[in-house]
Amino acid sequence: MFRHLLVPTDGSDLSDGTIRRAVSFASETGATITFLHVLANLAMPPQASIYGDPVLLDPAMVQQFSRAEQAYAATLLERARAIAEAAGVPCDTAVGQHPVVYEAIIDTARDHGCDLIFMASHGRRGLAGLLLGSETQRVLTHSDLPVLVFRRPESAAAGESDPPGQSGPDAPAC
């Protein structure tokens, strides 16, 4: 049925669980996987502003963060590749660079010939969902491809979460 999965990862525990589930799914169906990590976009045009004030970021800081994030992406994707290879699942990796994360996910799926996007959802509801938004919801809304959403079981979601400001054990610091 599905032959090529796109699996976005952000390094969170939930994302790591999604990688394992996607590898299991691909192993059972004979599919291949492309793992994706989308880099944050700190380089804004000079006319960009928040609340009317110009956003000025030190170019050296942006460059330093970019190097750290590239290294973090390589670590995440290599970890995902190792899980897939251990299960005998053929895989590839990609790093997305797009100012809008959900568009990077959809574009990468299209560019790599994927026929299913297999991604995590943190399951935020209410005010948290409204304020933080959901890349998964945006992908569901805008993608022409089927999207399989992995959610952590309610019992685990109630007692566990990533620490604030950290998307994984080795997340780059700014």
C-alpha positions as CSV (number, residue, x, y, z in Angstrom):
1,M,0.0,0.0,0.0
2,F,2.4,2.7,1.2
3,R,5.9,2.4,-0.3
4,H,7.8,5.5,0.9
5,L,7.2,7.2,4.3
6,L,8.4,10.7,5.3
7,V,9.1,10.8,9.0
8,P,9.8,14.3,10.4
9,T,11.7,14.5,13.7
10,D,12.3,17.3,16.2
11,G,14.3,15.3,18.7
12,S,11.6,15.1,21.3
13,D,10.9,11.9,23.2
14,L,7.6,11.7,21.3
15,S,9.4,12.1,18.0
16,D,11.8,9.3,18.9
17,G,8.8,7.0,19.7
18,T,7.3,8.0,16.3
19,I,10.6,7.0,14.6
20,R,10.4,3.5,16.2
21,R,6.7,3.1,15.2
22,A,7.4,4.2,11.6
23,V,10.3,1.8,11.3
24,S,8.1,-1.0,12.6
25,F,5.3,0.0,10.1
26,A,7.8,0.2,7.2
27,S,9.3,-3.2,8.2
28,E,5.9,-4.8,8.1
29,T,4.8,-3.2,4.8
30,G,8.2,-3.3,3.0
31,A,8.3,0.6,2.7
32,T,11.3,2.8,2.7
33,I,11.7,5.9,4.9
34,T,13.0,9.4,4.5
35,F,13.7,11.0,7.9
36,L,13.5,14.8,8.0
37,H,14.6,17.5,10.4
38,V,13.6,21.1,9.7
39,L,16.0,23.8,10.8
40,A,14.8,26.9,12.6
41,N,14.9,30.0,10.5
42,L,16.5,32.9,12.4
43,A,17.6,34.9,9.4
44,M,14.8,37.3,8.9
45,P,14.7,40.1,6.3
46,P,15.6,43.5,7.7
47,Q,12.0,44.8,7.3
48,A,10.6,42.0,9.5
49,S,9.2,43.2,12.7
50,I,7.3,42.1,15.8
51,Y,4.9,44.6,17.3
52,G,6.3,47.3,15.0
53,D,9.8,47.1,16.3
54,P,12.5,45.9,13.9
55,V,14.0,42.5,14.6
56,L,17.8,42.8,14.7
57,L,19.8,39.6,15.2
58,D,23.5,39.6,15.4
59,P,24.7,37.8,12.2
60,A,27.5,36.0,14.1
61,M,24.9,34.7,16.6
62,V,22.7,33.5,13.7
63,Q,25.7,31.8,12.1
64,Q,26.7,30.1,15.4
65,F,23.2,28.9,16.1
66,S,23.0,27.6,12.5
67,R,26.2,25.6,12.9
68,A,25.0,24.1,16.2
69,E,21.6,23.2,14.7
70,Q,23.2,21.6,11.6
71,A,25.2,19.4,14.0
72,Y,22.1,18.6,16.1
73,A,20.2,17.7,12.9
74,A,23.0,15.4,11.8
75,T,22.9,13.7,15.2
76,L,19.1,13.2,15.1
77,L,19.1,11.9,11.6
78,E,22.0,9.5,12.2
79,R,20.2,8.1,15.3
80,A,17.0,7.6,13.1
81,R,19.1,6.0,10.4
82,A,20.7,3.6,12.9
83,I,17.2,2.5,14.2
84,A,16.0,1.8,10.6
85,E,19.1,0.0,9.5
86,A,19.0,-2.2,12.7
87,A,15.5,-3.3,11.5
88,G,16.6,-3.8,7.9
89,V,14.5,-0.8,6.7
90,P,16.0,1.2,3.8
91,C,16.1,4.9,4.6
92,D,17.4,8.2,3.6
93,T,17.7,11.5,5.5
94,A,16.9,15.1,4.6
95,V,17.4,18.5,6.3
96,G,14.7,21.0,5.5
97,Q,15.4,24.7,5.3
98,H,12.2,26.7,5.0
99,P,10.7,29.5,7.1
100,V,7.5,27.6,7.5
101,V,7.9,24.1,9.0
102,Y,4.8,22.5,7.7
103,E,5.6,23.7,4.2
104,A,9.1,22.1,4.5
105,I,7.5,18.8,5.5
106,I,5.1,18.8,2.6
107,D,7.7,20.0,0.1
108,T,10.2,17.3,1.2
109,A,7.5,14.6,0.9
110,R,6.7,15.7,-2.6
111,D,10.4,16.1,-3.6
112,H,11.3,12.6,-2.3
113,G,8.3,10.9,-3.9
114,C,6.8,9.9,-0.5
115,D,3.3,8.5,-0.5
116,L,2.6,8.9,3.3
117,I,3.7,11.4,6.0
118,F,4.1,9.6,9.3
119,M,4.4,12.2,12.1
120,A,3.9,12.8,15.8
121,S,1.3,15.0,17.5
122,H,1.8,16.3,21.0
123,G,-1.9,16.4,21.3
124,R,-2.1,19.9,22.8
125,R,-5.7,21.0,23.3
126,G,-7.5,24.1,24.4
127,L,-5.5,27.3,25.0
128,A,-2.1,25.5,24.6
129,G,-3.1,24.2,21.2
130,L,-4.4,27.6,20.2
131,L,-1.3,29.5,21.3
132,L,1.4,27.0,20.4
133,G,-0.3,25.7,17.2
134,S,0.4,22.4,15.7
135,E,2.6,21.6,12.7
136,T,0.8,18.3,12.5
137,Q,-2.5,20.1,12.2
138,R,-1.1,22.4,9.5
139,V,0.3,19.4,7.5
140,L,-3.1,17.7,7.8
141,T,-4.8,20.8,6.5
142,H,-2.5,21.6,3.6
143,S,-1.1,18.2,2.4
144,D,-2.5,16.3,-0.5
145,L,-0.8,13.2,0.8
146,P,-2.2,10.9,3.5
147,V,-0.9,11.6,7.0
148,L,-0.6,9.0,9.7
149,V,-0.5,10.7,13.1
150,F,1.1,9.0,16.0
151,R,0.0,10.1,19.5
152,R,1.5,9.0,22.7
153,P,-0.9,7.0,24.8
154,E,-3.0,9.3,27.2
155,S,-1.5,7.7,30.3
156,A,2.1,8.6,29.1
157,A,1.0,12.0,27.9
158,A,-0.5,13.0,31.3
159,G,2.7,12.3,33.2
160,E,5.5,13.0,30.7
161,S,6.6,15.9,28.6
162,D,9.8,17.4,27.3
163,P,11.3,20.1,29.6
164,P,10.4,23.6,28.6
165,G,12.8,25.0,26.0
166,Q,14.4,21.7,25.2
167,S,13.4,19.5,22.3
168,G,15.7,16.6,23.1
169,P,18.7,15.5,25.2
170,D,21.3,17.3,23.1
171,A,19.3,20.2,21.8
172,P,21.4,23.2,20.7
173,A,21.4,26.0,23.1
174,C,21.3,29.6,22.0
